[in-house]
Amino acid sequence: MPLGLIALAIGAFGIGLTEFVIMGLLPDVAADFAVTEATAGWLISGYALSVVVGALGLTAATTRLPRKPVLLGLVVLFIAGNALTALAPDYTVAMAGRVIAALCHGAFFGIGSVVAAELVAPEKKARAIAIMFTGLTAANVFGVPFGTFLGQQFGWRSTFWVISAIGVAAFVGIALLVSAPRAAAEQVSLRSELRAFRSLQVWLSLIVTALAFGGMFGAFTYIAYTLTAVSGFAETTVPWLLVLFGVGLVAGNWIGGRLADRSIDRTLLVFIAALVVVLVGFGLLAGSQPATIAILVLMGAFGFGTVPGLQSRIMHYAGERRHSPRGPTSEPSTSATPSARGPEDSASPRASDTCPRSGSAQPSRHPLSW
């Protein structure tokens, strides 16, 4: 396994920690700033909205730049935002820090996924993306419970100082271990990148991503209040319950990555259908502690089990649209013939090559393709 994947995973760990840990610390933050719980919740919503802006704006603005310096710049932005949050004297400054930190989120995972895919053989690209996202899932197993415990013991600001330090570690790791040069032949224009949005498959993948994760995070945003006020758990048990959610994330991400290397669309359909069932069950059974424990694990597993497949699917169809006036209609496949690729492409992977092999020389086709 390339060490560069570990460096990317560290960055993903820090980003996942700053995204999720606030949910366990929301009561403490609300009390510190003397705001209502609903107002404090905007620190989560504001972060999410900033993720969208950063994903579109920063990715577009850096499309002609080498990927490694861009990743390093994004990590600097991440460090600055979390340090500002830790120093915030009031709610407004804390919100500003959250917004700044979130700007790097979407761009880091988007660019980082491409870099991760370039570090391995074509048939292992979905697993490489899953390894990078393991940092995000590990943040929920180890980081969020520890960060919540740290915040409860030493104040919520201490957690954000630790997150800033993780950002520094990620910066050093990416600087030393990630090599992602962009050759002249790979230079692309913003217009060619935006051509990806002409693909119906890209839009379908983005809509599915928004709906699936919107549902999961809609349930998870106020998880601390749900666990204590609805399920009846003691506040001290919240960090350990978040561990269970994180275990589900890690397991789902790993299994989803391996299954996506066999069939992306079938894996997504099964995992998303299961997630719907789990979310409905959570709404009906949140008052039961045993059911809530099981649902936390399953919510994480089926929610994040879609990540490798969705990332690979979007990268594939976006790349196909950028390089071809007509988009593919079948499930992504990494099979390629010499006639479909120029000599310069054989030395370096393209975004259109970032979908897993089905184990066959022919593209995988089945009735479940979108």
GIZI-V195775 format. One record per residue. RES is the residue in three letters. PSI is psi as a letter, one per 20 degrees, with the letter a starting at -180 (NA if undefined). D_FIRST is the distance of its C-alpha to the first C-alpha in Angstrom with 2 decimals. Layout:
RES/PSI/D_FIRST
RES/PSI/D_FIRST
//
This chain:
MET/p/0.00
PRO/p/3.83
LEU/h/6.33
GLY/h/8.50
LEU/h/7.42
ILE/g/8.65
ALA/g/11.67
LEU/h/12.42
ALA/h/12.33
ILE/g/14.78
GLY/g/16.95
ALA/h/16.97
PHE/g/17.93
GLY/g/20.82
ILE/g/22.01
GLY/h/21.97
LEU/g/23.88
THR/h/26.54
GLU/g/26.98
PHE/h/27.50
VAL/h/28.91
ILE/h/32.13
MET/h/33.01
GLY/i/33.39
LEU/j/35.26
LEU/g/37.52
PRO/h/40.64
ASP/g/40.25
VAL/g/39.77
ALA/g/42.74
ALA/h/44.90
ASP/g/44.01
PHE/j/44.92
ALA/l/47.82
VAL/r/46.78
THR/r/46.78
GLU/h/43.81
ALA/g/43.93
THR/g/43.91
ALA/h/41.00
GLY/h/39.11
TRP/i/39.22
LEU/h/36.64
ILE/g/34.27
SER/g/35.90
GLY/h/36.13
TYR/g/32.43
ALA/g/31.76
LEU/h/34.23
SER/h/32.74
VAL/g/29.28
VAL/g/30.98
VAL/g/32.72
GLY/g/29.70
ALA/g/27.53
LEU/g/30.28
GLY/g/31.83
LEU/h/29.01
THR/g/26.84
ALA/g/29.97
ALA/h/30.97
THR/j/27.72
THR/h/27.16
ARG/i/28.12
LEU/q/26.18
PRO/q/22.86
ARG/h/20.13
LYS/g/18.76
PRO/h/22.31
VAL/g/22.97
LEU/g/20.08
LEU/g/21.42
GLY/h/24.90
LEU/h/24.06
VAL/h/22.70
VAL/g/25.99
LEU/g/27.90
PHE/g/26.14
ILE/g/27.07
ALA/g/30.62
GLY/g/31.23
ASN/h/30.25
ALA/h/32.25
LEU/h/35.19
THR/g/34.98
ALA/h/35.06
LEU/i/38.10
ALA/p/39.88
PRO/i/43.57
ASP/r/44.19
TYR/h/42.78
THR/g/42.95
VAL/h/40.82
ALA/g/38.28
MET/g/38.12
ALA/g/37.68
GLY/g/34.73
ARG/g/33.12
VAL/g/33.76
ILE/g/32.27
ALA/h/29.08
ALA/h/28.77
LEU/h/29.12
CYS/i/25.50
HIS/f/24.18
GLY/g/24.35
ALA/h/23.55
PHE/g/20.41
PHE/h/18.98
GLY/g/20.36
ILE/h/19.11
GLY/h/15.80
SER/g/15.24
VAL/g/16.06
VAL/g/13.81
ALA/g/10.75
ALA/h/11.95
GLU/i/12.42
LEU/i/8.91
VAL/r/8.11
ALA/q/10.73
PRO/h/13.78
GLU/i/13.74
LYS/j/10.51
LYS/g/11.77
ALA/h/13.46
ARG/h/10.58
ALA/g/8.66
ILE/h/12.08
ALA/h/12.42
ILE/g/9.51
MET/g/11.38
PHE/i/14.56
THR/h/13.63
GLY/g/14.83
LEU/g/18.02
THR/h/18.53
ALA/h/17.82
ALA/h/20.49
ASN/h/22.90
VAL/g/22.17
PHE/g/22.31
GLY/g/23.28
VAL/g/26.21
PRO/g/28.01
PHE/g/27.63
GLY/h/28.64
THR/g/31.56
PHE/g/32.65
LEU/g/32.42
GLY/h/34.44
GLN/h/37.02
GLN/h/37.50
PHE/j/37.42
GLY/q/38.00
TRP/h/35.73
ARG/h/35.43
SER/h/33.49
THR/g/30.66
PHE/h/30.43
TRP/h/30.48
VAL/g/27.42
ILE/g/25.72
SER/g/26.73
ALA/h/25.16
ILE/h/21.81
GLY/h/22.21
VAL/g/22.77
ALA/g/19.58
ALA/g/17.66
PHE/g/19.66
VAL/g/18.83
GLY/g/15.04
ILE/g/15.16
ALA/h/17.67
LEU/h/15.74
LEU/h/12.06
VAL/p/12.44
SER/o/13.95
ALA/m/15.65
PRO/q/18.89
ARG/o/21.24
ALA/r/23.29
ALA/h/27.00
ALA/i/26.84
GLU/i/24.67
GLN/p/27.19
VAL/q/28.63
SER/r/31.66
LEU/h/32.18
ARG/g/34.55
SER/h/32.01
GLU/g/29.55
LEU/i/32.42
ARG/h/33.18
ALA/h/30.42
PHE/i/32.91
ARG/i/35.22
SER/p/33.00
LEU/h/34.32
GLN/h/30.97
VAL/g/29.41
TRP/g/32.32
LEU/g/32.08
SER/g/28.42
LEU/g/29.31
ILE/g/32.35
VAL/g/30.49
THR/g/27.96
ALA/g/30.94
LEU/g/32.90
ALA/g/30.24
PHE/h/28.98
GLY/g/32.54
GLY/g/33.68
MET/g/31.04
PHE/h/31.42
GLY/h/35.14
ALA/h/35.17
PHE/i/32.71
THR/g/34.25
TYR/k/37.09
ILE/h/35.35
ALA/g/36.73
TYR/h/40.25
THR/g/39.80
LEU/h/38.61
THR/g/41.48
ALA/h/44.30
VAL/g/43.80
SER/h/41.91
GLY/j/43.71
PHE/q/40.86
ALA/q/41.49
GLU/h/39.85
THR/i/38.17
THR/i/36.27
VAL/g/34.65
PRO/h/31.54
TRP/h/30.89
LEU/h/31.53
LEU/h/28.95
VAL/g/26.45
LEU/g/27.24
PHE/g/26.65
GLY/h/23.23
VAL/g/22.39
GLY/g/23.39
LEU/g/21.18
VAL/g/17.98
ALA/g/19.07
GLY/g/20.24
ASN/g/17.22
TRP/g/14.95
ILE/g/17.71
GLY/h/18.61
GLY/g/15.24
ARG/g/15.33
LEU/h/19.03
ALA/h/18.82
ASP/i/16.83
ARG/g/20.06
SER/o/22.72
ILE/g/22.46
ASP/g/26.19
ARG/g/26.98
THR/g/24.25
LEU/g/25.61
LEU/g/29.18
VAL/g/28.71
PHE/g/26.81
ILE/g/29.26
ALA/g/32.27
ALA/h/31.16
LEU/g/30.67
VAL/g/34.24
VAL/g/35.59
VAL/g/33.88
LEU/h/35.23
VAL/g/38.69
GLY/h/38.52
PHE/g/37.66
GLY/h/40.71
LEU/h/42.91
LEU/j/41.64
ALA/h/40.62
GLY/i/43.70
SER/p/42.41
GLN/g/40.11
PRO/g/38.58
ALA/h/37.97
THR/g/36.47
ILE/g/33.93
ALA/g/32.81
ILE/h/32.84
LEU/g/30.63
VAL/g/27.80
LEU/h/28.41
MET/g/28.80
GLY/g/25.37
ALA/g/23.77
PHE/h/25.58
GLY/g/25.52
PHE/i/21.83
GLY/i/21.01
THR/i/22.32
VAL/g/19.98
PRO/g/17.16
GLY/g/19.99
LEU/g/22.27
GLN/g/19.83
SER/g/18.90
ARG/g/22.61
ILE/g/23.88
MET/h/21.53
HIS/g/22.56
TYR/h/26.27
ALA/g/26.46
GLY/g/24.99
GLU/g/27.33
ARG/h/30.25
ARG/h/29.56
HIS/i/29.50
SER/q/32.19
PRO/i/35.54
ARG/p/35.12
GLY/q/32.32
PRO/q/30.97
THR/i/32.57
SER/r/30.23
GLU/q/27.00
PRO/q/24.02
SER/q/22.45
THR/j/20.07
SER/p/22.51
ALA/q/24.01
THR/q/26.57
PRO/h/27.19
SER/h/30.34
ALA/i/28.61
ARG/p/26.49
GLY/r/27.84
PRO/h/26.78
GLU/h/25.26
ASP/h/23.05
SER/i/21.41
ALA/i/19.63
SER/q/18.17
PRO/q/17.47
ARG/r/20.19
ALA/h/20.48
SER/i/22.31
ASP/j/19.43
THR/k/17.20
CYS/q/18.51
PRO/q/17.10
ARG/q/18.67
SER/j/21.27
GLY/j/20.91
SER/q/24.08
ALA/i/25.20
GLN/q/27.45
PRO/q/26.78
SER/p/26.90
ARG/p/30.29
HIS/r/31.86
PRO/i/34.56
LEU/i/32.24
SER/p/31.00
TRP/NA/32.27
//
